[in-house]
Amino acid sequence: MTIGVEFGARMITIDSKQIKLQIWDTAGQESFRSITRSYYRGAAGALLVYDITRRDTFNHLASWLEDARQHSNSNMVIMLIGNKRLHSNSELILLPERSVLLRKLELVKRLCDVLTYFSTATAVIEIEYDLEARREVKKEEGEAFAREHGLIFMETSAKTAANVEEAFIDTAKEIYRKIQEGVFDINNEANGIKLGPQHSPSSPNSPGSNQALGGSNGCC
């Protein structure tokens, strides 16, 4: 669980160009909403995350989406993510239930002590099965919400890391596509796009042109 705001950066390659992603992980608790709003400004993209095992997080999506769109530029790319998260016993999993799961995983480890990879794979299956059993929000519901509001959609797993990297890359690709099509004005940093140091501020390239992002070492 994020408390306040955490920051990270990641270099990725899109269309043979180096792109630097600057990522702010903001808290989803109501008490941090006013702080979160300030980070929408100047952002090129956002990941709106709910927990598939907690319907209340899905029910609050409309409110958070309204906040994001109200305090950001109209072209900001938003991806909706249905996240599979194994909760601590203080949040959702009761202690007896959690103990049963841990005993199952320990049994798997004992039976597959030599075959490390098989043991790990089986443990992941056990965890995923447990999370699916606790699912409160169907994938189809997430897809429908995304279609209705013009969002990209993906389900991820914070426990197994499934689709986590893909979520960031797909969002970045959509931002890059909008840059190429001239939707984002790359000369206006308020859009969350910043050219690499090799680009001149007085570059005659029009916003969105292929040259505007420079060569293979350019970043934004």
Helices and strands as residue ranges (DSSP letters): E 5-14, E 17-26, G 30-32, H 33-40, E 45-51, H 55-59, H 61-70, E 77-84, H 95-111, H 116-133, H 139-149, E 152-157, H 164-180, G 189-191, G 210-213
